[in-house]
Amino acid sequence: MTSRIFDFAHLSPAERIELAGQLWDSLEVVPGAMAEELAADLRRRREALRQDGHLGDDGGGVLDQIAAR
């Protein structure tokens, strides 16, 4: 594993997601209108997470549910 530039251990999962969103917004990954459409979608999703607060189910639990089917 590579060494980390910053230690994020003190941040909650929601704070880490917020930081990732801010970092993403600071980049122009896709040129033109597509970038704005993607950025708008990410802002909408981040706001939905902020309002809901539910980070989703853990991966292990989801895999257990799938295996049980």
C-alpha positions in Angstrom: 0.0 0.0 0.0 1.2 3.5 -0.8 1.7 6.0 2.0 -1.0 8.6 2.5 -0.4 12.3 1.9 -2.9 13.2 4.5 -4.3 11.3 7.5 -8.1 11.1 7.2 -8.6 8.9 10.3 -10.1 11.8 12.3 -12.9 12.4 9.7 -16.3 10.7 9.9 -17.5 8.8 6.8 -19.8 11.6 5.9 -16.9 14.2 6.2 -14.8 12.0 4.0 -17.5 11.9 1.4 -17.9 15.6 1.6 -14.1 16.0 1.1 -14.1 13.7 -1.9 -16.9 15.7 -3.4 -15.0 19.0 -2.9 -11.9 17.5 -4.4 -13.8 16.1 -7.4 -15.5 19.5 -7.9 -12.1 21.1 -8.0 -11.0 19.1 -11.0 -12.1 19.5 -14.6 -12.2 15.8 -15.4 -14.6 15.9 -18.4 -14.6 18.9 -20.7 -17.6 21.0 -21.5 -21.2 20.4 -20.9 -20.7 16.8 -19.8 -18.5 18.0 -16.9 -21.2 20.4 -15.7 -23.9 17.7 -16.0 -21.7 15.3 -14.0 -20.9 18.0 -11.4 -24.6 18.8 -11.0 -25.4 15.2 -10.5 -22.7 14.8 -7.8 -23.9 17.9 -6.0 -27.5 16.5 -6.1 -26.3 13.2 -4.7 -24.2 14.9 -2.0 -27.1 17.0 -0.9 -29.4 13.9 -0.8 -26.8 12.1 1.4 -26.5 15.2 3.6 -30.3 15.2 4.1 -30.7 11.5 4.5 -27.5 10.7 6.5 -27.6 7.0 5.6 -24.3 5.9 4.1 -25.7 2.6 2.8 -25.2 -1.0 3.8 -21.8 -2.5 4.5 -20.4 -4.6 1.6 -20.1 -7.8 3.7 -23.8 -7.7 4.6 -24.8 -7.1 1.0 -22.6 -10.0 -0.2 -24.2 -12.2 2.5 -27.7 -11.3 1.3 -26.7 -12.1 -2.3 -25.2 -15.4 -1.3 -28.4 -16.3 0.7 -30.5 -16.1 -2.5 
